[in-house]
Amino acid sequence: MPLQATILGAALGESLTLHSSLCRREAGAFQRAIQGSNEVVVACTQETRLFGEIGSNTEAAVAPVKFVNIRETGGWGRDAARAMPKLAALLAAAHLPDPDPVPTVTYQSGGRLLIIGPLEAAESAARLVGDVLAVTLFAQGGAGSQERRYPVLGGTIASLRGWLGAFELKWSPDNPIDPDLCTRCNACIAACPEGAIGLDYQVDRGKCASHRACVKACAVAGAIDFERDSRALSEPFDLVLDLRPAPAFRQHALPQGYFHLPLASKAPGLGEQGLATLLKLRDLVGEFEKPKFFSYQPKLCAHSRNETIGCNACIDICSAEAIASDKSRQQIKVTANLCVGCGACTTVCPSGALSYAYPPATAQGLKFKTLLATYLHAGGTAPVLLLHSQERGAALVQEVGRAAQLGVAQGIPANVIPVAVWHTASLGLDVWLTAIAMGASQVAVLATSEEAPQYLDALGEQMAVGEALLNGLGYQGTHFTLIRAAGLADLDQELRLLVARRQQMPALPGRFAIAPGKRGALEMALDHLVEQAPQRPAVIDLPAAGSPFGTIEVDRDKCTLCLSCVSACPANALQDNPLQPQLRFIEKNCVQCGLCASTCPEKAIALKPRLLLARERKEARVLNEAQPYACVRCGKPFGTVKAIEAMLGRLAGHSMFQGAAIERLKMCADCRVIDMYSADNELKITDV
């Protein structure tokens, strides 16, 4: 890798000294650096552990140390000679401060482990963890050992819910033989004339003829009782190891503390994966913390108003089933202990009520701004941001780099800047458009086997909206790409196809800071992109799925101006006029949540995704207005002609609204009261 310290130093604004063996014969330079007060960035991750040991053994080592990989990500490959701007960008980003700490979610595990599966396999697993965990077995058939070392449950599982430290098992003990009391003496098997009891110590009710010879044979142990109460029982556990073919949880992201390890039919042993799982279980005793990955602002939420459901985007996409509708509070409820931090809910949230907190969008925006500004300042052109996960995605990127060093792959192109994120689904259109506005030619998202299918669908929808926006503004080419790579060869090929494309970008990169709110970030990015746009049409049509912008169309023949849509709108896009019957609309505020359409009793509202570039987008415009209805008694307007006439038409045949009663519907609220108390023929409660 032909590193040029002078060029890198000029791009970073500091004096750099090149070290080729810092972890070996030049370790003294590292020791001297960490004895100062300035932060130290080591451009190598291979010997992180060794550097940590050197630091712990160095007196007066006070400088904070960060590590960044510039070898596999850009230094190795066919484009290594042109990778200096990218290396400068990666080093500059490594100097950024860590995001502010966020609230945490706590788990308490006492080590109570439930193992579900065939008794023999469950006992084998229990023997490997029983010295540190309190094991309970739930037998699912099979013959166990004669030695009874662990409590054994049996019956039919009704449900298993919870997370690390808070699982609850509900089951019905519907088998006459209590597996925990059974001594495996096999006396019942020998005594049963029908052969209804097997070595799994389960009674086949179809064969049993109720001779009860088994009960007599088991009189000493008392393990067989055909009259046992089979009502549902429950018991708490901290950890669950499930050896059954199908998991107890159907969602893509399993709860923390639950491990599904289906036994292979040909080799029913635990295998290498099973041993690794048991090692994880042994460590899950004590108190654990994780970040609270999200923040929620109920006032912005478009999920529900007036007991009407509008937006379900976050509920539908959550792969951990951590989000549910809270009907009593007219909002959503997020179970933080189930959340795995994918951030997909924040990506699809149209209003920004759910936002990603670890790290926040502002921190990601600063990182992108630093990467792109440094890359362009160092002489780089057409930068591409490659977003990948910190686990499988990072491993695949490094694998491509190592393969390039061996000559079996081309490596990461010089203008492709890999960026590790907690989860690829945590960033969406607001951050992507900000990156394009700041000078990126493309944003590519690397998807591996980690992502749930619904995540990829949502990312594709967001990319389609972003592409429609940019192409509508005259920025030609493909700017957003979802790369699905199963292995090294796939990614290496996709990267070559990626850099072969040509895109049109803003002539002047933006230097603004990303706004903390999703809508604010989108507006700032769009303002810059529109200002630099090659063309500015009045309207850009957008795909229906995933669009955060749009208008609504009102059928004036159906609309009665009841204004129920105004009270339902969470973004203040729909407004009334206190001076006259009008329905007004500010298109900039609309998040296309659909609550207005769901709420409208006349079904007179339809959504239309688009981006209006005219000045009217930010101004209130009238969607419908009507002639006011004047009170027949005092003349004061109190409704619309259409609404009052519609009400009179519907109630004209009702027995309660005849004569004077129907006339009162034509009066304002004050006059109705006056008319009721002044009428001579009105029946009053005092008369009864």
C-alpha positions in Angstrom: 0.0 0.0 0.0 1.8 3.2 -1.2 0.9 5.5 1.8 1.9 9.1 1.3 2.2 10.7 4.7 2.6 14.2 3.2 -0.5 14.1 1.2 -2.6 12.5 4.0 -1.2 15.1 6.5 -2.1 18.0 4.1 -5.7 16.7 3.7 -6.1 16.2 7.5 -4.3 19.5 8.5 -1.7 17.8 10.6 1.8 16.4 10.5 1.9 12.7 10.1 4.7 10.2 10.6 4.5 6.9 8.7 4.9 3.7 10.8 5.2 0.3 9.1 5.6 -1.9 12.2 4.0 0.1 15.1 3.0 -3.1 16.9 6.5 -4.5 16.8 9.8 -2.7 16.7 8.2 0.8 16.6 6.0 0.2 19.7 7.9 2.8 21.6 6.4 5.5 19.3 2.9 4.3 20.3 3.9 4.4 24.0 5.1 8.0 23.7 2.0 9.1 21.8 -0.4 7.8 24.4 1.5 9.5 27.2 0.3 12.9 25.8 -3.1 14.5 26.1 -4.1 14.4 22.4 -6.3 11.6 21.0 -4.3 8.9 19.2 -5.8 7.2 16.1 -4.1 3.9 15.0 -4.8 3.1 11.4 -4.8 -0.6 11.9 -7.2 -3.0 13.7 -5.4 -6.3 13.4 -3.4 -5.8 16.7 -6.0 -4.0 18.7 -5.5 -6.4 21.6 -1.8 -6.0 21.6 -2.0 -2.2 21.6 -4.4 -2.5 24.5 -1.9 -4.5 26.5 0.9 -2.1 25.7 -1.3 0.8 26.9 -2.1 -0.9 30.1 1.6 -1.5 30.8 2.6 2.0 29.9 2.9 4.5 32.8 1.1 7.8 32.5 -0.9 6.6 29.4 -3.8 9.0 29.4 -4.5 9.7 25.8 -7.7 8.1 24.3 -7.0 5.6 21.5 -9.2 4.8 18.5 -8.6 2.3 15.8 -9.6 2.5 12.1 -9.1 -0.1 9.3 -7.6 1.5 6.2 -5.9 -1.7 4.9 -8.8 -4.0 3.7 -11.1 -1.0 3.1 -8.8 0.8 0.6 -5.2 0.1 1.0 -5.4 -3.4 -0.6 -6.7 -3.8 -4.1 -6.2 -2.8 -7.7 -7.1 0.8 -7.0 -4.8 1.2 -4.0 -2.6 3.8 -5.8 -5.7 6.1 -6.1 -7.1 5.5 -2.7 -5.3 8.3 -0.8 -8.4 10.6 -0.7 -10.5 7.8 0.8 -7.8 6.9 3.4 -7.8 10.6 4.4 -11.6 10.6 4.7 -11.5 7.4 6.9 -8.8 8.9 9.2 -10.7 12.2 9.5 -13.9 10.4 10.5 -12.0 8.4 13.1 -11.2 11.7 14.8 -14.8 12.6 15.3 -16.0 12.5 18.9 -18.2 9.6 20.1 -21.9 10.4 20.2 -23.4 11.4 23.5 -24.6 8.5 25.7 -28.2 7.4 25.5 -30.5 5.8 28.0 -30.0 2.1 28.6 -32.3 -0.9 28.9 -31.4 -3.3 31.8 -31.7 -7.1 32.0 -31.4 -9.1 35.2 -30.6 -12.8 34.8 -30.4 -15.2 37.7 -29.4 -18.2 35.5 -32.7 -20.1 35.4 -32.4 -22.0 32.2 -35.3 -23.9 30.5 -34.3 -26.5 27.9 -37.1 -27.7 25.7 -36.6 -30.8 23.5 -36.1 -34.6 23.5 -35.2 -35.7 27.0 -31.9 -37.3 26.1 -30.6 -34.3 24.1 -31.8 -31.9 26.7 -30.0 -33.8 29.4 -26.8 -33.8 27.3 -27.0 -30.0 27.0 -27.8 -29.6 30.7 -24.7 -31.5 31.7 -22.5 -28.9 29.9 -24.1 -25.9 31.7 -25.5 -27.3 34.9 -22.5 -26.2 36.9 -23.3 -22.5 36.4 -27.0 -22.5 35.5 -30.1 -23.7 37.3 -31.6 -26.1 34.6 -35.1 -27.2 34.2 -36.0 -29.6 31.4 -39.3 -29.7 29.4 -39.5 -33.2 27.9 -40.6 -33.5 24.4 -40.4 -37.3 24.1 -37.3 -39.5 24.1 -35.8 -41.7 26.9 -33.7 -40.0 29.4 -30.9 -41.3 31.7 -31.7 -43.2 34.9 -30.0 -40.5 37.0 -32.4 -37.7 37.7 -30.3 -34.5 38.1 -32.7 -31.8 36.9 -36.3 -31.0 37.4 -38.4 -32.2 34.5 -41.7 -30.8 33.2 -44.0 -32.3 30.7 -47.3 -31.8 28.9 -48.4 -29.3 26.3 -46.9 -25.8 26.0 -49.5 -23.1 25.7 -47.2 -20.2 25.3 -43.6 -18.9 25.8 -43.2 -15.1 26.1 -40.6 -12.7 27.3 -36.9 -11.9 27.0 -33.6 -12.3 28.9 -34.4 -12.5 32.6 -38.2 -12.3 32.1 -39.5 -15.4 30.2 -42.7 -17.0 31.2 -43.7 -20.5 30.2 -47.3 -21.6 30.3 -48.2 -25.3 29.9 -50.8 -27.9 30.7 -49.6 -31.1 32.4 -51.9 -33.4 30.4 -49.7 -36.5 30.7 -50.7 -38.9 33.6 -47.0 -39.6 34.2 -45.2 -36.8 36.1 -41.7 -36.9 34.5 -40.2 -35.2 37.6 -41.5 -38.0 39.9 -40.7 -40.8 37.5 -37.7 -43.0 38.6 -37.4 -44.7 35.1 -37.8 -48.1 36.8 -39.9 -49.2 33.8 -42.4 -51.1 36.1 -45.3 -49.3 34.4 -44.1 -50.3 30.9 -44.0 -54.0 32.0 -47.4 -53.8 33.8 -49.4 -52.2 31.0 -51.3 -54.9 29.1 -51.9 -52.7 26.1 -48.4 -51.5 25.6 -49.6 -47.9 25.9 -46.5 -46.6 27.7 -43.2 -46.2 25.9 -39.7 -45.4 26.9 -40.6 -41.7 26.6 -42.9 -42.3 29.6 -45.9 -40.9 27.8 -49.3 -42.6 27.9 -50.9 -43.3 24.5 -54.6 -42.6 25.3 -55.7 -44.3 22.2 -54.3 -47.6 23.3 -55.0 -47.2 27.1 -58.1 -49.3 28.2 -58.1 -47.9 31.8 -56.9 -51.1 33.5 -54.7 -48.8 35.8 -52.2 -51.6 36.3 -49.5 -49.0 35.8 -50.9 -47.0 38.7 -50.5 -50.0 41.0 -47.0 -50.7 39.8 -46.0 -47.1 40.5 -47.5 -47.0 43.9 -44.2 -46.3 45.7 -43.1 -43.4 43.4 -46.6 -42.1 42.9 -45.7 -40.7 39.5 -48.9 -41.8 37.7 -52.2 -40.1 38.3 -54.9 -40.2 35.7 -57.0 -37.7 37.7 -54.2 -35.0 37.8 -55.5 -31.5 37.4 -54.6 -30.4 33.9 -55.2 -26.7 34.2 -52.6 -24.3 32.8 -49.5 -23.7 34.9 -46.8 -21.1 34.5 -43.2 -20.7 35.6 -40.6 -17.9 35.1 -37.2 -18.4 33.5 -34.2 -16.3 32.6 -32.9 -18.2 29.6 -34.4 -20.6 27.1 -32.7 -23.2 24.9 -35.1 -24.7 22.4 -34.1 -27.9 20.7 -37.3 -28.4 18.8 -37.4 -28.2 15.0 -39.7 -25.1 15.0 -38.9 -22.1 17.3 -41.3 -20.9 19.8 -41.0 -17.3 18.4 -41.9 -16.8 14.7 -40.4 -13.3 14.3 -37.1 -12.8 12.4 -35.3 -11.3 15.4 -35.5 -13.6 18.4 -35.7 -12.2 21.9 -32.4 -11.8 23.8 -31.9 -14.8 26.0 -33.7 -17.2 23.7 -31.7 -19.7 21.6 -33.1 -22.0 19.0 -30.9 -24.9 18.2 -32.8 -27.5 16.1 -31.3 -31.0 16.3 -30.2 -32.4 13.0 -32.0 -35.6 12.0 -28.9 -37.4 10.7 -26.6 -36.2 13.5 -28.8 -35.5 16.5 -25.8 -34.3 18.6 -25.4 -30.6 19.5 -22.5 -30.1 17.1 -20.1 -27.1 16.8 -22.9 -24.5 16.7 -24.5 -26.1 19.7 -21.3 -25.9 21.8 -20.9 -22.2 20.8 -24.5 -21.6 22.0 -23.9 -23.3 25.3 -20.8 -21.2 25.9 -23.0 -18.1 25.4 -25.5 -19.4 27.8 -22.9 -19.9 30.5 -22.1 -16.2 30.4 -25.6 -14.9 30.6 -25.9 -14.6 34.4 -26.0 -11.2 36.1 -27.0 -7.7 35.0 -26.7 -6.6 31.4 -27.4 -3.3 29.6 -28.0 -2.3 26.1 -28.7 1.1 24.5 -32.2 2.3 24.1 -32.0 2.6 20.4 -35.0 4.7 19.7 -36.8 7.9 20.9 -40.5 8.4 20.6 -42.5 11.6 20.4 -46.2 10.6 20.7 -47.4 14.1 19.6 -45.9 13.5 16.1 -47.2 9.9 15.8 -49.6 9.3 12.9 -50.6 5.9 14.1 -54.0 6.7 15.6 -56.4 9.5 16.3 -60.0 9.4 17.5 -59.9 5.6 17.7 -59.1 5.4 14.0 -55.9 3.7 12.8 -53.9 5.6 10.2 -50.2 4.6 9.9 -49.0 1.1 10.8 -45.6 1.3 9.1 -43.5 0.7 12.3 -45.7 -2.1 13.5 -45.7 -3.9 10.2 -41.9 -3.7 9.7 -40.6 -4.6 13.2 -38.8 -8.0 13.0 -38.7 -8.4 16.8 -42.5 -7.7 17.3 -41.5 -5.1 19.8 -44.1 -2.5 18.6 -47.8 -2.8 19.2 -50.8 -0.5 19.1 -51.8 1.0 22.4 -55.5 1.7 21.8 -56.1 3.2 25.2 -53.6 6.0 24.6 -54.1 6.3 20.8 -50.5 5.7 20.1 -47.9 2.9 19.7 -46.1 1.1 22.5 -42.5 0.0 22.1 -41.2 -2.8 24.3 -37.6 -1.7 24.7 -36.4 -5.1 26.0 -37.5 -6.8 22.7 -36.0 -4.1 20.5 -32.8 -5.2 18.7 -31.8 -1.8 17.4 -32.4 -2.4 13.7 -33.9 1.1 13.3 -36.2 0.0 10.5 -39.2 1.6 12.3 -37.4 5.0 12.3 -36.7 4.6 8.6 -40.3 4.0 7.6 -41.9 6.5 10.1 -43.3 9.3 7.9 -43.5 11.9 10.6 -40.3 11.4 12.5 -42.2 10.4 15.7 -39.8 7.5 16.0 -36.1 8.5 15.6 -32.9 6.5 15.9 -30.9 7.4 19.0 -27.8 5.2 18.8 -26.3 7.1 17.2 -28.7 9.9 16.3 -29.1 11.1 12.7 -27.2 14.3 13.5 -24.1 12.2 14.4 -24.4 10.2 11.2 -24.8 13.4 9.2 -21.7 14.8 10.7 -19.8 11.6 9.9 -21.0 11.7 6.3 -20.2 15.4 6.0 -16.6 14.8 7.3 -16.0 11.8 5.1 -17.2 13.5 1.9 -15.6 16.9 2.6 -12.3 15.4 3.4 -12.4 13.1 0.4 -13.2 15.9 -2.0 -10.7 18.2 -0.4 -8.0 15.6 -0.9 -8.7 15.5 -4.6 -11.2 12.6 -4.8 -14.0 12.5 -7.3 -17.5 10.8 -7.4 -17.4 9.4 -3.9 -19.7 6.4 -3.1 -20.8 5.7 0.4 -21.1 1.9 1.1 -23.2 1.4 4.2 -22.8 -2.0 5.8 -23.4 -3.6 9.2 -20.8 -3.8 11.9 -20.8 -7.6 11.9 -21.5 -9.7 8.7 -21.2 -6.6 6.5 -17.9 -5.5 7.9 -16.5 -9.0 7.7 -17.5 -9.3 4.0 -15.9 -6.0 3.2 -12.6 -7.0 4.9 -12.8 -10.4 3.2 -12.9 -8.6 -0.2 -9.8 -6.6 0.8 -7.8 -9.6 1.9 -8.8 -11.4 -1.3 -7.5 -8.5 -3.4 -4.2 -8.7 -1.6 -4.0 -12.3 -2.7 -4.9 -11.4 -6.3 -8.2 -13.3 -6.3 -10.4 -10.2 -6.1 -10.2 -6.6 -7.3 -10.9 -5.1 -3.8 -12.8 -2.1 -2.7 -12.7 0.6 -5.5 -10.8 3.8 -4.7 -13.9 6.0 -4.6 -16.1 3.6 -2.5 -16.0 4.6 1.2 -17.2 1.8 3.5 -19.2 3.1 6.4 -20.1 0.7 9.3 -23.5 1.3 10.9 -25.2 -0.5 13.7 -27.8 -1.8 11.2 -28.3 -1.0 7.6 -32.0 -0.5 8.1 -31.5 2.3 10.5 -30.8 4.9 7.8 -33.3 6.1 5.3 -34.2 8.7 2.8 -33.4 11.7 5.0 -29.8 10.7 5.6 -29.3 9.4 2.0 -30.5 12.6 0.4 -28.3 14.6 2.8 -25.3 12.5 1.6 -26.1 13.3 -2.0 -26.5 17.0 -1.2 -23.1 16.9 0.5 -21.4 15.5 -2.6 -21.9 11.8 -2.7 -22.5 10.4 -6.2 -24.2 7.3 -4.8 -25.3 5.7 -1.6 -25.1 1.9 -1.6 -26.5 -0.3 1.1 -24.9 -3.8 1.6 -27.4 -6.4 2.6 -26.2 -9.8 3.8 -28.1 -12.7 5.5 -28.6 -10.5 8.6 -31.5 -8.4 7.4 -35.2 -9.4 7.6 -37.0 -9.6 4.2 -39.3 -6.7 5.1 -36.3 -4.5 5.8 -35.1 -5.0 2.2 -38.5 -4.2 0.8 -38.7 -1.0 2.8 -35.2 0.1 1.7 -36.1 -0.6 -1.9 -39.3 1.6 -1.5 -37.3 4.4 0.0 -34.7 4.2 -2.8 -37.4 4.3 -5.4 -38.8 7.5 -3.8 -35.3 9.1 -3.6 -34.5 8.2 -7.2 -37.8 9.7 -8.4 -36.9 12.9 -6.6 -33.4 13.2 -8.0 -34.3 12.2 -11.5 -37.3 14.6 -11.4 -34.8 17.4 -10.5 -32.6 16.5 -13.5 -29.9 14.6 -11.7 -29.4 11.7 -14.2 -28.3 8.2 -13.3 -28.8 5.8 -10.4 -28.0 7.3 -7.0 -29.2 4.6 -4.6 -28.4 0.9 -4.8 -29.3 -2.1 -2.6 -26.5 -4.6 -2.9 -27.5 -8.2 -2.0 -24.3 -10.2 -1.5 -24.1 -13.7 -0.2 -20.3 -13.9 -0.4 -17.0 -12.4 -1.5 -17.5 -12.9 -5.2 -20.9 -11.3 -5.2 -19.7 -8.2 -3.5 -16.6 -7.8 -5.6 -18.6 -8.0 -8.8 -21.4 -5.7 -7.5 -18.8 -3.0 -6.5 -17.3 -3.0 -10.1 -20.8 -2.6 -11.5 -21.5 0.2 -9.0 -18.5 2.4 -9.9 -19.1 1.8 -13.7 -22.3 3.9 -13.4 -22.2 7.6 -14.0 -24.4 10.0 -12.0 -25.1 13.7 -12.1 -24.5 15.4 -8.7 -25.0 18.9 -7.3 -22.4 21.3 -8.7 -21.7 22.7 -5.3 -21.7 20.2 -2.3 -23.7 21.4 0.7 -22.0 22.2 3.9 -25.1 22.4 6.2 -25.5 20.4 9.3 -28.2 17.7 9.3 -31.3 18.7 11.3 -32.2 16.5 14.3 -35.7 15.8 13.1 -36.5 13.7 10.1 -38.7 16.2 8.3 -36.2 19.0 9.0 -33.4 16.9 7.5 -35.4 16.1 4.4 -36.3 19.8 3.9 -32.7 21.0 4.2 -31.4 18.4 1.8 -34.2 19.1 -0.7 -33.7 22.9 -0.5 -30.0 22.4 -1.5 -30.8 19.9 -4.2 -33.5 22.1 -5.7 -31.2 25.1 -5.6 -28.5 23.2 -7.6 -30.9 21.2 -9.8 -30.4 21.1 -13.5 -34.2 21.4 -13.9 -37.1 22.5 -11.7 -40.5 21.1 -12.7 -43.6 22.4 -10.9 -44.4 18.9 -9.7 -42.5 15.6 -9.3 -44.7 12.5 -9.2 -43.5 10.0 -6.5 -44.2 6.2 -5.9 -47.1 5.5 -3.7 -45.2 3.2 -1.4 -43.0 4.9 1.2 -43.4 8.5 0.0 -43.1 11.1 2.7 -44.4 13.9 0.5 -47.7 14.4 -1.2 -51.0 16.1 -1.4 -54.6 15.0 -0.8 -57.6 15.3 -3.1 -61.0 16.0 -1.7 -64.2 15.0 -3.5 -66.3 18.2 -3.0 -69.5 16.4 -3.9 -69.0 14.0 -1.0 -67.3 16.3 1.5 -69.7 17.9 4.0 -67.0 19.9 5.8 -67.5 18.1 9.0 -63.7 18.8 9.6 -63.1 15.4 11.3 -60.0 15.2 9.2 -58.6 18.4 10.7 -58.7 17.0 14.3 -57.1 13.7 13.0 -54.2 15.3 11.2 -51.0 14.8 13.3 -48.9 17.2 11.2 -51.2 20.2 11.1 -51.4 19.9 7.4 -55.2 20.1 7.4 -56.7 23.2 9.0 -60.0 24.9 9.3 -61.0 28.6 9.0 -62.6 30.0 12.2 -64.3 32.7 10.2 -66.0 30.6 7.5 -66.6 27.0 6.5 -63.4 26.1 4.8 -61.0 23.1 4.7 -57.4 24.3 4.2 -54.2 22.4 3.5 -50.5 23.1 3.8 -48.8 20.5 1.5 -45.3 20.9 3.1 -46.7 19.5 6.4 -48.3 16.5 4.9 -46.6 13.2 5.8 -49.0 11.0 3.7 -50.0 8.9 6.8 -53.5 8.4 5.6 -55.3 9.3 8.9 -57.4 11.9 7.2 -58.7 9.3 4.6 -59.3 6.7 7.3 -61.2 9.2 9.5 -63.4 10.8 6.8 -67.0 9.5 7.2 -67.9 10.3 3.6 -64.7 8.7 2.2 -64.1 11.9 0.3 -60.3 12.0 0.7 -57.6 10.3 -1.4 -53.8 10.5 -1.0 -51.6 11.6 -4.0 -47.8 11.2 -3.5 -45.8 14.0 -5.1 -43.4 16.8 -4.5 -44.7 20.2 -5.3 -41.9 22.7 -6.0 -44.0 25.8 -6.4 -44.3 28.4 -3.7 -47.8 27.2 -2.8 -46.3 24.1 -1.2 -45.6 26.2 2.0 -48.9 28.2 1.9 -52.3 27.2 3.0 -54.7 26.6 0.1 -58.5 25.9 0.2 -59.5 22.3 -0.6 -63.2 22.9 -0.1 -65.6 25.5 1.2 -69.3 25.8 1.5 -72.1 28.2 2.1 -72.8 28.6 5.8 -76.2 27.5 7.2 -78.0 30.3 9.1 -80.1 29.5 12.2 -83.8 29.8 11.4 -84.4 31.6 14.7 -81.6 34.1 15.1 -79.8 34.0 11.7 -76.4 33.1 13.2 -74.3 30.7 11.0 -73.6 27.4 12.8 -72.8 24.9 10.1 -72.8 24.3 6.3 -75.8 24.0 4.1 -74.7 20.6 2.8 -74.0 19.2 6.3 -77.3 20.4 7.7 -79.3 19.2 4.7 -77.6 15.8 4.8 -78.5 15.5 8.5 -82.1 16.5 7.9 -82.5 14.0 5.1 -81.2 11.2 7.2 -83.4 11.9 10.3 -86.6 13.0 8.5 -88.2 9.6 8.8 -87.1 9.0 12.4 -90.0 9.1 15.0 -87.9 11.2 17.4 -87.5 14.0 14.9 -90.9 15.1 13.8 -92.6 18.5 14.0 -90.8 20.9 16.4 -87.9 18.4 16.9 -86.9 18.5 13.3 -87.2 22.3 13.3 -84.7 22.5 16.2 -82.1 20.8 14.1 -82.2 24.0 12.0 -81.3 26.1 15.0 -78.0 27.0 16.6 -77.2 25.5 20.0 -78.4 28.5 22.0 -81.7 28.8 20.1 -82.4 25.1 20.6 -82.3 25.5 24.4 -84.5 28.6 24.3 -87.0 26.9 22.1 -87.2 23.8 24.3 -87.9 25.9 27.4 -90.3 28.3 25.8 -92.5 25.8 23.9 -96.0 25.4 25.5 -96.6 21.9 24.2 -93.2 20.5 25.2 -93.3 17.5 27.6 -91.1 18.1 30.6 -89.7 15.6 33.1 -91.5 17.5 35.9 -94.8 16.8 34.2 -94.2 13.1 34.6 
